[in-house]
Amino acid sequence: MIKLLHFADAHIDMANYGRHDPVSGMPLRVLDFLRALDVIVDAAISEKVDLVLFAGDAYKDRNPAPTFQREWGKRIMRLSQAGIRTLLLLGNHDSAPALGRAHAIQEFDTLQVPHVRVVDKPTFIKTGEFEGLDAQILAIPWLSRSRLSAELGGMDRDEALQKLEERVGELIGVWLEQVDPKVPVILCAHASIQGATYGGERTIMLGSDLVLAGSLVKDSRLDYVAMGHIHKAQDLNEGAKPPVVYPGSIERVDFGELMDEKYFVIAQVEKGNASYEWHRIPGIRQFLEYHVRLDHSDEITPQMEKGLPSSEKIQDAIVKVVLEYPEVLEARIDEAWLRHWAQGSFEFHLRKNPQFESRVRIPAGETVSSMGPMELLDIYWKASHTPADQQAHLNDLAQQIISGEEESTDQ
């Protein structure tokens, strides 16, 4: 049996919110991610794990600043100095933009850091090949369809993606035919899987990344599947074998993840069986979002007070307030009051959504008094963009009402 720690999507240089720390000079949000990474490294050392599997995306940018590389390097060196085997899988945010260019975690391979192995191409690590580890690892880093398209020449991007998925499936199939049936088999990949639930990372365009078939990753010859790339923690084969686990990102990246808790996983893996535990990362920065709808009441600020919590509840959180209101109320919104309310937050975002009322236009040369009810209704349906099939039904109802009133008047 081997004991492993699995995490992914560190994105330690995510600095899109907040201020800088006056002591270190680093963005405070970067320090949030580094604190989460420290929790993970501390757990690996204290739990005396046999293996750390990092399933890709150390950074958010393939060209990280030297300061961020230094901070990532410090944490990985702690694992190396503790004698813990650490496998670093290349993710899409770490990948080099062109052939021949170094990727973002290249230095661990170049300097041959003890106990650390970088996987930047599909690799079958056989029993004992990773410092005597009694396990087999099928490692699939991020694979670029654009690079495959360039290699094949003339193939469009969709064809290249389909070909890439076929090649990966065939490769894993070949490896599974070669595994030692008596030794645990782990698949570690940075990719999507059919049926996975995405989080806030869907800034990635749909259809642009490698998608593995569910049947492929649930093959009974696998004992544990360690995934990265999707930020929402989940097991896609819960209660069955093998576990197919995305631990998720180590900190909230944006408002798409405001409800997500953040985890790493510690698993016990043996041939034919694996068990694991979710370990929630404490101290994750809160993202809070509030929607307030204002009406034509004379009191606008009291409406905002009623729709928002007390300022104490948003301390040190990243806060977004979305206001929806009739456009005529724009000048009456007290933004100074809102910013005073949010002054204790880590960062405050205000999004204003004014609602513009459609104006009914009467045809030139006509007056309302000269037009019949059905003519006026027709103008209204067009101004309110009512679908044509609904217009016919509503016109029938209106005609019945008008006819009923005329008959009542005649009697």
Residue pairs with C-beta under 8 A, 6 or more apart in sequence:
1 184
1 268
1 269
1 270
2 50
2 51
2 133
2 134
2 135
2 184
2 268
2 269
2 270
3 47
3 48
3 49
3 50
3 51
3 266
3 267
3 268
3 269
4 49
4 50
4 51
4 52
4 53
4 186
4 224
4 226
4 266
4 267
4 269
5 40
5 43
5 44
5 47
5 49
5 51
5 52
5 53
5 264
5 265
5 266
5 267
6 52
6 53
6 55
6 226
6 245
6 247
6 264
6 265
6 266
6 267
6 276
7 40
7 52
7 53
7 54
7 55
7 247
7 250
7 264
7 265
8 54
8 55
8 56
8 57
8 91
8 190
8 226
8 227
8 228
8 229
8 246
8 247
8 248
8 249
9 55
9 56
9 57
9 91
9 201
9 228
9 229
9 231
9 248
9 249
9 250
10 33
10 36
10 37
10 54
10 57
10 58
10 59
10 72
10 249
10 250
11 33
11 57
11 58
11 59
11 60
11 93
11 249
11 250
11 251
11 253
12 30
12 33
12 34
12 37
12 58
12 59
12 68
12 71
12 72
13 30
13 33
13 59
13 60
13 61
13 64
13 65
13 68
14 29
14 30
14 33
14 60
14 251
14 253
15 27
15 29
15 30
16 29
16 254
17 29
17 318
17 346
17 347
18 27
18 28
18 29
18 318
18 346
18 347
19 27
19 28
20 26
20 27
20 28
21 27
21 28
21 31
24 31
26 67
26 71
28 346
29 285
30 68
30 71
32 251
32 284
32 285
33 250
33 251
34 71
34 75
35 283
36 250
36 251
36 262
36 281
36 283
36 284
37 72
37 75
37 250
38 75
39 264
39 281
39 282
39 283
40 250
40 264
40 281
41 75
41 78
41 79
43 264
43 266
43 279
44 52
44 79
44 82
44 84
45 78
45 79
45 82
45 84
47 266
49 84
49 266
50 84
50 85
50 133
51 84
51 85
51 86
51 87
51 130
51 133
51 135
52 79
52 84
52 85
52 86
52 87
53 87
53 89
53 186
53 188
53 226
54 86
54 87
54 88
54 89
54 228
55 89
55 91
55 188
55 189
55 190
55 226
55 227
55 228
55 229
55 247
56 89
56 90
56 91
56 92
56 94
56 141
56 142
56 190
56 228
56 229
57 91
57 92
57 93
57 94
57 190
57 228
57 229
58 64
58 72
58 88
58 91
58 93
58 94
58 104
58 105
59 68
59 72
59 93
59 94
59 104
60 93
61 93
61 104
62 93
62 94
62 95
62 96
62 97
62 103
62 104
63 104
64 72
64 104
69 104
69 107
72 105
73 107
73 108
76 86
76 88
76 108
76 113
76 116
77 113
79 86
79 115
79 116
80 86
80 113
80 114
80 115
80 116
83 115
84 115
85 115
85 117
85 130
85 131
85 133
86 115
86 116
86 117
87 117
87 119
87 125
87 130
87 137
87 139
87 188
88 105
88 108
88 116
88 117
88 118
88 119
89 119
89 139
89 141
89 188
89 189
89 190
89 228
90 103
90 105
90 118
90 119
90 120
90 141
90 142
90 190
91 141
91 142
91 190
91 228
91 229
92 142
92 144
92 190
92 204
92 209
92 229
93 104
94 103
94 104
94 105
94 142
95 103
95 104
95 141
95 142
95 144
96 102
96 103
99 147
102 110
103 120
105 118
106 118
106 120
108 116
108 118
109 117
109 118
109 120
115 131
117 125
117 130
119 139
119 141
119 188
120 141
121 141
122 139
122 140
122 141
122 143
122 168
122 171
123 137
123 139
124 136
124 137
124 138
124 139
124 175
124 178
125 133
125 136
125 137
125 138
125 139
126 136
126 180
127 133
127 134
127 135
127 136
127 180
127 183
128 134
130 137
134 183
134 184
135 183
135 184
135 185
135 186
135 269
136 179
136 180
136 183
136 184
136 185
136 186
137 185
137 186
137 187
137 188
138 172
138 175
138 176
138 185
138 186
138 187
138 188
138 222
139 188
139 189
140 168
140 172
140 187
140 188
140 189
140 190
140 191
141 189
141 190
142 190
142 191
142 210
142 229
143 164
143 168
143 191
143 210
145 157
145 160
145 161
145 164
145 208
145 210
146 157
146 160
148 155
148 160
148 163
148 164
148 167
149 155
149 156
149 157
149 159
149 160
152 160
152 163
155 163
158 207
161 207
161 208
161 210
164 210
165 210
165 211
165 212
165 213
168 191
168 210
168 212
169 212
169 213
169 216
172 187
172 216
176 185
176 219
176 221
176 222
179 185
179 221
181 221
181 271
182 271
183 271
184 223
184 224
184 269
184 270
184 271
184 274
185 221
185 222
185 223
185 271
186 222
186 223
186 224
186 225
186 226
186 269
187 217
187 222
187 224
187 225
187 226
188 225
188 226
188 227
189 212
189 217
189 225
189 226
189 227
189 228
190 227
190 228
190 229
191 209
191 210
191 211
191 212
191 227
191 229
192 209
192 210
192 211
192 212
192 229
192 230
193 211
193 212
193 213
193 214
193 217
193 227
193 230
193 236
193 244
194 211
194 212
194 213
194 214
195 214
195 236
196 230
196 232
196 234
196 236
196 246
197 230
197 232
197 234
198 230
198 231
198 232
199 230
199 231
199 232
199 248
199 249
199 253
199 256
199 257
199 260
200 231
200 252
200 253
200 254
200 255
200 256
200 257
200 260
201 229
201 230
201 231
201 249
201 253
201 256
202 256
209 229
214 236
217 225
217 227
217 236
217 237
217 242
217 244
218 225
218 236
218 237
218 240
218 242
218 244
219 242
220 241
220 242
222 242
223 241
223 242
223 269
223 270
223 271
223 272
223 273
223 274
224 242
224 243
224 245
224 267
224 269
224 274
224 276
225 237
225 242
225 243
225 244
225 245
226 245
227 244
227 245
227 246
228 246
228 247
229 246
230 246
230 248
231 248
231 249
231 253
231 257
231 260
232 246
232 248
232 257
232 260
233 246
233 247
233 248
233 260
233 261
233 262
233 263
233 278
234 245
234 246
234 248
235 243
235 244
235 245
235 246
236 244
236 245
236 246
237 243
237 244
241 272
241 273
241 274
242 274
243 267
243 274
243 276
245 265
245 267
245 276
247 263
247 264
247 265
247 278
248 260
248 262
248 263
249 257
249 262
250 262
250 264
250 281
251 262
251 281
251 284
251 285
252 258
252 260
252 262
252 284
252 285
252 287
254 287
255 287
255 289
255 318
255 320
257 287
258 286
258 287
258 288
258 289
261 280
261 284
262 280
262 281
262 284
263 278
263 279
263 280
263 281
264 279
264 281
265 276
265 277
265 278
265 279
266 276
266 277
266 279
267 274
267 275
267 276
267 277
268 274
268 275
268 276
285 316
285 317
285 318
285 346
286 316
286 317
286 318
287 317
287 318
287 320
288 314
288 317
288 318
288 319
288 320
289 319
289 320
289 321
289 322
290 307
290 308
290 309
290 319
290 320
290 321
290 322
291 307
291 322
291 324
292 303
292 304
292 307
292 308
292 321
292 322
292 323
292 324
293 307
293 323
293 324
293 325
294 300
294 303
294 304
294 323
294 324
294 325
294 326
294 329
294 333
295 303
295 325
295 326
296 326
296 328
296 329
297 303
300 329
300 332
300 333
300 334
301 334
301 337
304 323
304 334
304 337
304 338
308 321
308 341
311 341
311 342
311 343
311 344
312 344
314 342
314 344
314 345
315 344
315 345
316 344
316 345
316 346
317 345
317 346
318 345
318 346
318 347
318 349
319 342
319 345
319 346
319 347
319 348
319 349
320 348
320 349
320 350
320 351
321 338
321 342
321 348
321 349
321 350
321 351
322 351
322 353
323 333
323 350
323 351
323 352
323 353
324 353
324 355
325 333
325 352
325 353
325 354
325 355
326 354
326 355
326 357
327 354
327 355
327 356
327 357
329 354
330 352
330 354
333 352
335 350
338 350
339 348
339 350
342 348
358 383
358 384
358 385
359 383
360 379
360 380
360 383
361 379
361 383
362 368
362 371
362 379
363 379
368 376
373 398
373 402
374 395
374 398
374 399
374 402
377 394
377 395
377 398
378 391
378 395
380 386
381 391
381 394
386 394
